[in-house]
Amino acid sequence: MDNFNATKALLPPGTIMQVIQGGNHAQFGNYGLQPGDGTATISAADQQAQAADLTVRLLRAVEGE
């Protein structure tokens, strides 16, 4: 999070971020733990379902629905 917070200002104005509470990087990609990923407190299925829902919402917003 330190690296993320240090570079957040480089993102375009209006950038919207959504944190999936309890998730981690490894479960997002479903490739196994990597150094610094942290321990997830939600299941991989729950995290991936939330990511899919957020992706659909983003695509609908882009399409103007």
PyMOL Python script that loads the backbone (N, CA, C, O; Angstrom):
from pymol import cmd

cmd.read_pdbstr("""\
ATOM      1  N   MET A   1       0.818  -1.198   0.000  1.00  0.00           N
ATOM      2  CA  MET A   1       0.000   0.000   0.000  1.00  0.00           C
ATOM      3  C   MET A   1       0.862   1.263   0.000  1.00  0.00           C
ATOM      4  O   MET A   1       0.454   2.298  -0.525  1.00  0.00           O
ATOM      5  N   ASP A   2       2.052   1.172   0.588  1.00  0.00           N
ATOM      6  CA  ASP A   2       2.925   2.348   0.592  1.00  0.00           C
ATOM      7  C   ASP A   2       3.282   2.759  -0.833  1.00  0.00           C
ATOM      8  O   ASP A   2       3.222   3.940  -1.175  1.00  0.00           O
ATOM      9  N   ASN A   3       3.653   1.785  -1.665  1.00  0.00           N
ATOM     10  CA  ASN A   3       3.985   2.085  -3.060  1.00  0.00           C
ATOM     11  C   ASN A   3       2.777   2.637  -3.799  1.00  0.00           C
ATOM     12  O   ASN A   3       2.897   3.588  -4.571  1.00  0.00           O
ATOM     13  N   PHE A   4       1.615   2.044  -3.563  1.00  0.00           N
ATOM     14  CA  PHE A   4       0.388   2.507  -4.213  1.00  0.00           C
ATOM     15  C   PHE A   4       0.099   3.948  -3.818  1.00  0.00           C
ATOM     16  O   PHE A   4      -0.136   4.801  -4.674  1.00  0.00           O
ATOM     17  N   ASN A   5       0.120   4.214  -2.520  1.00  0.00           N
ATOM     18  CA  ASN A   5      -0.180   5.562  -2.049  1.00  0.00           C
ATOM     19  C   ASN A   5       0.828   6.581  -2.545  1.00  0.00           C
ATOM     20  O   ASN A   5       0.475   7.734  -2.793  1.00  0.00           O
ATOM     21  N   ALA A   6       2.078   6.170  -2.691  1.00  0.00           N
ATOM     22  CA  ALA A   6       3.120   7.088  -3.164  1.00  0.00           C
ATOM     23  C   ALA A   6       2.944   7.451  -4.636  1.00  0.00           C
ATOM     24  O   ALA A   6       3.401   8.510  -5.067  1.00  0.00           O
ATOM     25  N   THR A   7       2.294   6.595  -5.408  1.00  0.00           N
ATOM     26  CA  THR A   7       2.149   6.848  -6.848  1.00  0.00           C
ATOM     27  C   THR A   7       0.719   7.167  -7.267  1.00  0.00           C
ATOM     28  O   THR A   7       0.450   7.385  -8.448  1.00  0.00           O
ATOM     29  N   LYS A   8      -0.185   7.196  -6.318  1.00  0.00           N
ATOM     30  CA  LYS A   8      -1.597   7.451  -6.620  1.00  0.00           C
ATOM     31  C   LYS A   8      -1.812   8.771  -7.354  1.00  0.00           C
ATOM     32  O   LYS A   8      -2.718   8.882  -8.180  1.00  0.00           O
ATOM     33  N   ALA A   9      -0.994   9.756  -7.062  1.00  0.00           N
ATOM     34  CA  ALA A   9      -1.137  11.069  -7.707  1.00  0.00           C
ATOM     35  C   ALA A   9      -0.838  11.012  -9.201  1.00  0.00           C
ATOM     36  O   ALA A   9      -1.174  11.947  -9.928  1.00  0.00           O
ATOM     37  N   LEU A  10      -0.219   9.945  -9.668  1.00  0.00           N
ATOM     38  CA  LEU A  10       0.089   9.811 -11.093  1.00  0.00           C
ATOM     39  C   LEU A  10      -1.122   9.349 -11.910  1.00  0.00           C
ATOM     40  O   LEU A  10      -1.096   9.398 -13.140  1.00  0.00           O
ATOM     41  N   LEU A  11      -2.166   8.907 -11.237  1.00  0.00           N
ATOM     42  CA  LEU A  11      -3.374   8.457 -11.941  1.00  0.00           C
ATOM     43  C   LEU A  11      -4.126   9.656 -12.508  1.00  0.00           C
ATOM     44  O   LEU A  11      -4.022  10.763 -11.980  1.00  0.00           O
ATOM     45  N   PRO A  12      -4.879   9.440 -13.574  1.00  0.00           N
ATOM     46  CA  PRO A  12      -5.629  10.556 -14.173  1.00  0.00           C
ATOM     47  C   PRO A  12      -6.666  11.125 -13.204  1.00  0.00           C
ATOM     48  O   PRO A  12      -7.191  10.405 -12.355  1.00  0.00           O
ATOM     49  N   PRO A  13      -6.958  12.418 -13.337  1.00  0.00           N
ATOM     50  CA  PRO A  13      -8.021  13.007 -12.515  1.00  0.00           C
ATOM     51  C   PRO A  13      -9.334  12.254 -12.750  1.00  0.00           C
ATOM     52  O   PRO A  13      -9.626  11.835 -13.870  1.00  0.00           O
ATOM     53  N   GLY A  14     -10.099  12.091 -11.713  1.00  0.00           N
ATOM     54  CA  GLY A  14     -11.372  11.401 -11.831  1.00  0.00           C
ATOM     55  C   GLY A  14     -11.270   9.896 -11.713  1.00  0.00           C
ATOM     56  O   GLY A  14     -12.276   9.195 -11.822  1.00  0.00           O
ATOM     57  N   THR A  15     -10.065   9.389 -11.489  1.00  0.00           N
ATOM     58  CA  THR A  15      -9.897   7.948 -11.321  1.00  0.00           C
ATOM     59  C   THR A  15     -10.729   7.479 -10.137  1.00  0.00           C
ATOM     60  O   THR A  15     -10.692   8.076  -9.061  1.00  0.00           O
ATOM     61  N   ILE A  16     -11.467   6.422 -10.344  1.00  0.00           N
ATOM     62  CA  ILE A  16     -12.285   5.834  -9.281  1.00  0.00           C
ATOM     63  C   ILE A  16     -11.672   4.494  -8.899  1.00  0.00           C
ATOM     64  O   ILE A  16     -11.403   3.651  -9.755  1.00  0.00           O
ATOM     65  N   MET A  17     -11.459   4.315  -7.615  1.00  0.00           N
ATOM     66  CA  MET A  17     -10.893   3.054  -7.127  1.00  0.00           C
ATOM     67  C   MET A  17     -11.885   2.378  -6.196  1.00  0.00           C
ATOM     68  O   MET A  17     -12.600   3.031  -5.435  1.00  0.00           O
ATOM     69  N   GLN A  18     -11.909   1.077  -6.274  1.00  0.00           N
ATOM     70  CA  GLN A  18     -12.773   0.305  -5.392  1.00  0.00           C
ATOM     71  C   GLN A  18     -11.924  -0.766  -4.726  1.00  0.00           C
ATOM     72  O   GLN A  18     -11.290  -1.571  -5.409  1.00  0.00           O
ATOM     73  N   VAL A  19     -11.908  -0.781  -3.416  1.00  0.00           N
ATOM     74  CA  VAL A  19     -11.168  -1.789  -2.657  1.00  0.00           C
ATOM     75  C   VAL A  19     -12.100  -2.945  -2.357  1.00  0.00           C
ATOM     76  O   VAL A  19     -13.222  -2.747  -1.891  1.00  0.00           O
ATOM     77  N   ILE A  20     -11.634  -4.146  -2.626  1.00  0.00           N
ATOM     78  CA  ILE A  20     -12.376  -5.346  -2.246  1.00  0.00           C
ATOM     79  C   ILE A  20     -11.845  -5.745  -0.879  1.00  0.00           C
ATOM     80  O   ILE A  20     -10.780  -6.353  -0.764  1.00  0.00           O
ATOM     81  N   GLN A  21     -12.594  -5.399   0.149  1.00  0.00           N
ATOM     82  CA  GLN A  21     -12.169  -5.651   1.521  1.00  0.00           C
ATOM     83  C   GLN A  21     -11.980  -7.146   1.753  1.00  0.00           C
ATOM     84  O   GLN A  21     -12.856  -7.953   1.445  1.00  0.00           O
ATOM     85  N   GLY A  22     -10.829  -7.495   2.296  1.00  0.00           N
ATOM     86  CA  GLY A  22     -10.547  -8.886   2.628  1.00  0.00           C
ATOM     87  C   GLY A  22      -9.879  -9.665   1.516  1.00  0.00           C
ATOM     88  O   GLY A  22      -9.463 -10.805   1.724  1.00  0.00           O
ATOM     89  N   GLY A  23      -9.767  -9.067   0.328  1.00  0.00           N
ATOM     90  CA  GLY A  23      -9.133  -9.755  -0.791  1.00  0.00           C
ATOM     91  C   GLY A  23      -7.632  -9.557  -0.787  1.00  0.00           C
ATOM     92  O   GLY A  23      -7.096  -8.801   0.023  1.00  0.00           O
ATOM     93  N   ASN A  24      -6.966 -10.228  -1.682  1.00  0.00           N
ATOM     94  CA  ASN A  24      -5.534 -10.012  -1.864  1.00  0.00           C
ATOM     95  C   ASN A  24      -5.176 -10.183  -3.335  1.00  0.00           C
ATOM     96  O   ASN A  24      -6.002 -10.606  -4.144  1.00  0.00           O
ATOM     97  N   HIS A  25      -3.950  -9.853  -3.665  1.00  0.00           N
ATOM     98  CA  HIS A  25      -3.487  -9.868  -5.046  1.00  0.00           C
ATOM     99  C   HIS A  25      -3.509 -11.273  -5.631  1.00  0.00           C
ATOM    100  O   HIS A  25      -3.927 -11.459  -6.774  1.00  0.00           O
ATOM    101  N   ALA A  26      -3.065 -12.262  -4.864  1.00  0.00           N
ATOM    102  CA  ALA A  26      -2.981 -13.638  -5.375  1.00  0.00           C
ATOM    103  C   ALA A  26      -4.346 -14.169  -5.795  1.00  0.00           C
ATOM    104  O   ALA A  26      -4.457 -14.839  -6.822  1.00  0.00           O
ATOM    105  N   GLN A  27      -5.376 -13.882  -5.024  1.00  0.00           N
ATOM    106  CA  GLN A  27      -6.709 -14.383  -5.364  1.00  0.00           C
ATOM    107  C   GLN A  27      -7.295 -13.673  -6.571  1.00  0.00           C
ATOM    108  O   GLN A  27      -8.097 -14.254  -7.301  1.00  0.00           O
ATOM    109  N   PHE A  28      -6.906 -12.429  -6.789  1.00  0.00           N
ATOM    110  CA  PHE A  28      -7.415 -11.708  -7.951  1.00  0.00           C
ATOM    111  C   PHE A  28      -6.975 -12.399  -9.231  1.00  0.00           C
ATOM    112  O   PHE A  28      -7.768 -12.578 -10.155  1.00  0.00           O
ATOM    113  N   GLY A  29      -5.706 -12.786  -9.280  1.00  0.00           N
ATOM    114  CA  GLY A  29      -5.176 -13.444 -10.466  1.00  0.00           C
ATOM    115  C   GLY A  29      -5.262 -14.958 -10.407  1.00  0.00           C
ATOM    116  O   GLY A  29      -5.062 -15.637 -11.415  1.00  0.00           O
ATOM    117  N   ASN A  30      -5.563 -15.496  -9.215  1.00  0.00           N
ATOM    118  CA  ASN A  30      -5.708 -16.945  -9.029  1.00  0.00           C
ATOM    119  C   ASN A  30      -4.437 -17.692  -9.449  1.00  0.00           C
ATOM    120  O   ASN A  30      -4.512 -18.724 -10.116  1.00  0.00           O
ATOM    121  N   TYR A  31      -3.278 -17.169  -9.057  1.00  0.00           N
ATOM    122  CA  TYR A  31      -2.007 -17.772  -9.436  1.00  0.00           C
ATOM    123  C   TYR A  31      -1.167 -18.195  -8.250  1.00  0.00           C
ATOM    124  O   TYR A  31      -0.017 -18.595  -8.432  1.00  0.00           O
ATOM    125  N   GLY A  32      -1.699 -18.122  -7.044  1.00  0.00           N
ATOM    126  CA  GLY A  32      -0.944 -18.505  -5.852  1.00  0.00           C
ATOM    127  C   GLY A  32      -0.271 -17.310  -5.208  1.00  0.00           C
ATOM    128  O   GLY A  32      -0.101 -16.258  -5.826  1.00  0.00           O
ATOM    129  N   LEU A  33       0.104 -17.492  -3.967  1.00  0.00           N
ATOM    130  CA  LEU A  33       0.686 -16.400  -3.190  1.00  0.00           C
ATOM    131  C   LEU A  33       2.023 -15.950  -3.763  1.00  0.00           C
ATOM    132  O   LEU A  33       2.841 -16.750  -4.217  1.00  0.00           O
ATOM    133  N   GLN A  34       2.205 -14.650  -3.722  1.00  0.00           N
ATOM    134  CA  GLN A  34       3.455 -14.015  -4.110  1.00  0.00           C
ATOM    135  C   GLN A  34       3.913 -13.181  -2.910  1.00  0.00           C
ATOM    136  O   GLN A  34       3.094 -12.808  -2.071  1.00  0.00           O
ATOM    137  N   PRO A  35       5.199 -12.890  -2.823  1.00  0.00           N
ATOM    138  CA  PRO A  35       5.682 -12.077  -1.701  1.00  0.00           C
ATOM    139  C   PRO A  35       4.918 -10.754  -1.594  1.00  0.00           C
ATOM    140  O   PRO A  35       4.735 -10.048  -2.585  1.00  0.00           O
ATOM    141  N   GLY A  36       4.482 -10.438  -0.394  1.00  0.00           N
ATOM    142  CA  GLY A  36       3.801  -9.181  -0.139  1.00  0.00           C
ATOM    143  C   GLY A  36       2.308  -9.182  -0.389  1.00  0.00           C
ATOM    144  O   GLY A  36       1.658  -8.153  -0.207  1.00  0.00           O
ATOM    145  N   ASP A  37       1.744 -10.312  -0.803  1.00  0.00           N
ATOM    146  CA  ASP A  37       0.308 -10.365  -1.101  1.00  0.00           C
ATOM    147  C   ASP A  37      -0.565 -10.202   0.131  1.00  0.00           C
ATOM    148  O   ASP A  37      -1.677  -9.685   0.022  1.00  0.00           O
ATOM    149  N   GLY A  38      -0.110 -10.616   1.274  1.00  0.00           N
ATOM    150  CA  GLY A  38      -0.933 -10.583   2.473  1.00  0.00           C
ATOM    151  C   GLY A  38      -1.903 -11.747   2.489  1.00  0.00           C
ATOM    152  O   GLY A  38      -2.024 -12.490   1.515  1.00  0.00           O
ATOM    153  N   THR A  39      -2.591 -11.893   3.611  1.00  0.00           N
ATOM    154  CA  THR A  39      -3.524 -12.992   3.793  1.00  0.00           C
ATOM    155  C   THR A  39      -4.944 -12.505   3.532  1.00  0.00           C
ATOM    156  O   THR A  39      -5.387 -11.519   4.122  1.00  0.00           O
ATOM    157  N   ALA A  40      -5.647 -13.188   2.659  1.00  0.00           N
ATOM    158  CA  ALA A  40      -7.037 -12.839   2.365  1.00  0.00           C
ATOM    159  C   ALA A  40      -7.931 -13.282   3.527  1.00  0.00           C
ATOM    160  O   ALA A  40      -7.672 -14.292   4.181  1.00  0.00           O
ATOM    161  N   THR A  41      -8.980 -12.508   3.765  1.00  0.00           N
ATOM    162  CA  THR A  41      -9.951 -12.876   4.793  1.00  0.00           C
ATOM    163  C   THR A  41     -11.302 -13.214   4.175  1.00  0.00           C
ATOM    164  O   THR A  41     -12.268 -13.470   4.893  1.00  0.00           O
ATOM    165  N   ILE A  42     -11.374 -13.217   2.843  1.00  0.00           N
ATOM    166  CA  ILE A  42     -12.557 -13.677   2.131  1.00  0.00           C
ATOM    167  C   ILE A  42     -12.104 -14.771   1.168  1.00  0.00           C
ATOM    168  O   ILE A  42     -10.917 -14.893   0.869  1.00  0.00           O
ATOM    169  N   SER A  43     -13.042 -15.548   0.696  1.00  0.00           N
ATOM    170  CA  SER A  43     -12.687 -16.626  -0.223  1.00  0.00           C
ATOM    171  C   SER A  43     -12.321 -16.080  -1.595  1.00  0.00           C
ATOM    172  O   SER A  43     -12.699 -14.969  -1.968  1.00  0.00           O
ATOM    173  N   ALA A  44     -11.575 -16.891  -2.332  1.00  0.00           N
ATOM    174  CA  ALA A  44     -11.223 -16.514  -3.703  1.00  0.00           C
ATOM    175  C   ALA A  44     -12.487 -16.343  -4.532  1.00  0.00           C
ATOM    176  O   ALA A  44     -12.575 -15.420  -5.342  1.00  0.00           O
ATOM    177  N   ALA A  45     -13.465 -17.218  -4.341  1.00  0.00           N
ATOM    178  CA  ALA A  45     -14.714 -17.134  -5.106  1.00  0.00           C
ATOM    179  C   ALA A  45     -15.438 -15.820  -4.815  1.00  0.00           C
ATOM    180  O   ALA A  45     -15.958 -15.184  -5.732  1.00  0.00           O
ATOM    181  N   ASP A  46     -15.474 -15.413  -3.551  1.00  0.00           N
ATOM    182  CA  ASP A  46     -16.133 -14.155  -3.185  1.00  0.00           C
ATOM    183  C   ASP A  46     -15.382 -12.975  -3.797  1.00  0.00           C
ATOM    184  O   ASP A  46     -16.002 -12.068  -4.353  1.00  0.00           O
ATOM    185  N   GLN A  47     -14.062 -12.981  -3.699  1.00  0.00           N
ATOM    186  CA  GLN A  47     -13.282 -11.884  -4.263  1.00  0.00           C
ATOM    187  C   GLN A  47     -13.466 -11.798  -5.769  1.00  0.00           C
ATOM    188  O   GLN A  47     -13.648 -10.709  -6.314  1.00  0.00           O
ATOM    189  N   GLN A  48     -13.419 -12.929  -6.438  1.00  0.00           N
ATOM    190  CA  GLN A  48     -13.556 -12.922  -7.895  1.00  0.00           C
ATOM    191  C   GLN A  48     -14.966 -12.521  -8.322  1.00  0.00           C
ATOM    192  O   GLN A  48     -15.133 -11.879  -9.359  1.00  0.00           O
ATOM    193  N   ALA A  49     -15.977 -12.887  -7.547  1.00  0.00           N
ATOM    194  CA  ALA A  49     -17.348 -12.467  -7.857  1.00  0.00           C
ATOM    195  C   ALA A  49     -17.472 -10.950  -7.715  1.00  0.00           C
ATOM    196  O   ALA A  49     -18.112 -10.299  -8.541  1.00  0.00           O
ATOM    197  N   GLN A  50     -16.865 -10.389  -6.674  1.00  0.00           N
ATOM    198  CA  GLN A  50     -16.899  -8.937  -6.499  1.00  0.00           C
ATOM    199  C   GLN A  50     -16.159  -8.230  -7.639  1.00  0.00           C
ATOM    200  O   GLN A  50     -16.625  -7.210  -8.147  1.00  0.00           O
ATOM    201  N   ALA A  51     -15.018  -8.770  -8.033  1.00  0.00           N
ATOM    202  CA  ALA A  51     -14.255  -8.172  -9.138  1.00  0.00           C
ATOM    203  C   ALA A  51     -15.057  -8.227 -10.432  1.00  0.00           C
ATOM    204  O   ALA A  51     -15.063  -7.266 -11.200  1.00  0.00           O
ATOM    205  N   ALA A  52     -15.728  -9.339 -10.675  1.00  0.00           N
ATOM    206  CA  ALA A  52     -16.545  -9.465 -11.885  1.00  0.00           C
ATOM    207  C   ALA A  52     -17.695  -8.465 -11.861  1.00  0.00           C
ATOM    208  O   ALA A  52     -17.984  -7.831 -12.876  1.00  0.00           O
ATOM    209  N   ASP A  53     -18.353  -8.318 -10.716  1.00  0.00           N
ATOM    210  CA  ASP A  53     -19.460  -7.367 -10.590  1.00  0.00           C
ATOM    211  C   ASP A  53     -18.980  -5.943 -10.842  1.00  0.00           C
ATOM    212  O   ASP A  53     -19.632  -5.182 -11.557  1.00  0.00           O
ATOM    213  N   LEU A  54     -17.844  -5.584 -10.255  1.00  0.00           N
ATOM    214  CA  LEU A  54     -17.303  -4.239 -10.470  1.00  0.00           C
ATOM    215  C   LEU A  54     -16.932  -4.017 -11.927  1.00  0.00           C
ATOM    216  O   LEU A  54     -17.114  -2.918 -12.451  1.00  0.00           O
ATOM    217  N   THR A  55     -16.416  -5.044 -12.587  1.00  0.00           N
ATOM    218  CA  THR A  55     -16.051  -4.938 -13.998  1.00  0.00           C
ATOM    219  C   THR A  55     -17.296  -4.709 -14.856  1.00  0.00           C
ATOM    220  O   THR A  55     -17.282  -3.873 -15.759  1.00  0.00           O
ATOM    221  N   VAL A  56     -18.357  -5.441 -14.578  1.00  0.00           N
ATOM    222  CA  VAL A  56     -19.610  -5.267 -15.321  1.00  0.00           C
ATOM    223  C   VAL A  56     -20.151  -3.853 -15.109  1.00  0.00           C
ATOM    224  O   VAL A  56     -20.596  -3.208 -16.058  1.00  0.00           O
ATOM    225  N   ARG A  57     -20.113  -3.375 -13.869  1.00  0.00           N
ATOM    226  CA  ARG A  57     -20.587  -2.019 -13.586  1.00  0.00           C
ATOM    227  C   ARG A  57     -19.763  -0.985 -14.339  1.00  0.00           C
ATOM    228  O   ARG A  57     -20.312  -0.014 -14.860  1.00  0.00           O
ATOM    229  N   LEU A  58     -18.454  -1.181 -14.401  1.00  0.00           N
ATOM    230  CA  LEU A  58     -17.593  -0.270 -15.146  1.00  0.00           C
ATOM    231  C   LEU A  58     -17.942  -0.272 -16.625  1.00  0.00           C
ATOM    232  O   LEU A  58     -18.079   0.789 -17.234  1.00  0.00           O
ATOM    233  N   LEU A  59     -18.087  -1.448 -17.199  1.00  0.00           N
ATOM    234  CA  LEU A  59     -18.403  -1.531 -18.633  1.00  0.00           C
ATOM    235  C   LEU A  59     -19.758  -0.917 -18.945  1.00  0.00           C
ATOM    236  O   LEU A  59     -19.922  -0.274 -19.982  1.00  0.00           O
ATOM    237  N   ARG A  60     -20.721  -1.106 -18.068  1.00  0.00           N
ATOM    238  CA  ARG A  60     -22.045  -0.485 -18.272  1.00  0.00           C
ATOM    239  C   ARG A  60     -21.934   1.024 -18.219  1.00  0.00           C
ATOM    240  O   ARG A  60     -22.574   1.722 -19.007  1.00  0.00           O
ATOM    241  N   ALA A  61     -21.128   1.540 -17.296  1.00  0.00           N
ATOM    242  CA  ALA A  61     -20.947   2.991 -17.188  1.00  0.00           C
ATOM    243  C   ALA A  61     -20.284   3.549 -18.432  1.00  0.00           C
ATOM    244  O   ALA A  61     -20.657   4.622 -18.906  1.00  0.00           O
ATOM    245  N   VAL A  62     -19.308   2.836 -18.963  1.00  0.00           N
ATOM    246  CA  VAL A  62     -18.620   3.277 -20.173  1.00  0.00           C
ATOM    247  C   VAL A  62     -19.578   3.282 -21.358  1.00  0.00           C
ATOM    248  O   VAL A  62     -19.513   4.158 -22.220  1.00  0.00           O
ATOM    249  N   GLU A  63     -20.467   2.295 -21.391  1.00  0.00           N
ATOM    250  CA  GLU A  63     -21.438   2.215 -22.492  1.00  0.00           C
ATOM    251  C   GLU A  63     -22.589   3.175 -22.305  1.00  0.00           C
ATOM    252  O   GLU A  63     -23.396   3.358 -23.216  1.00  0.00           O
ATOM    253  N   GLY A  64     -22.681   3.800 -21.124  1.00  0.00           N
ATOM    254  CA  GLY A  64     -23.736   4.776 -20.897  1.00  0.00           C
ATOM    255  C   GLY A  64     -25.054   4.192 -20.420  1.00  0.00           C
ATOM    256  O   GLY A  64     -26.097   4.831 -20.562  1.00  0.00           O
ATOM    257  N   GLU A  65     -25.027   3.003 -19.861  1.00  0.00           N
ATOM    258  CA  GLU A  65     -26.270   2.411 -19.347  1.00  0.00           C
ATOM    259  C   GLU A  65     -26.610   2.968 -17.988  1.00  0.00           C
ATOM    260  O   GLU A  65     -27.622   2.587 -17.400  1.00  0.00           O
TER     261      GLU A  65
END
""", "prot")
cmd.dss("prot")
cmd.show_as("cartoon", "prot")
cmd.util.cbc("prot")
cmd.orient("prot")
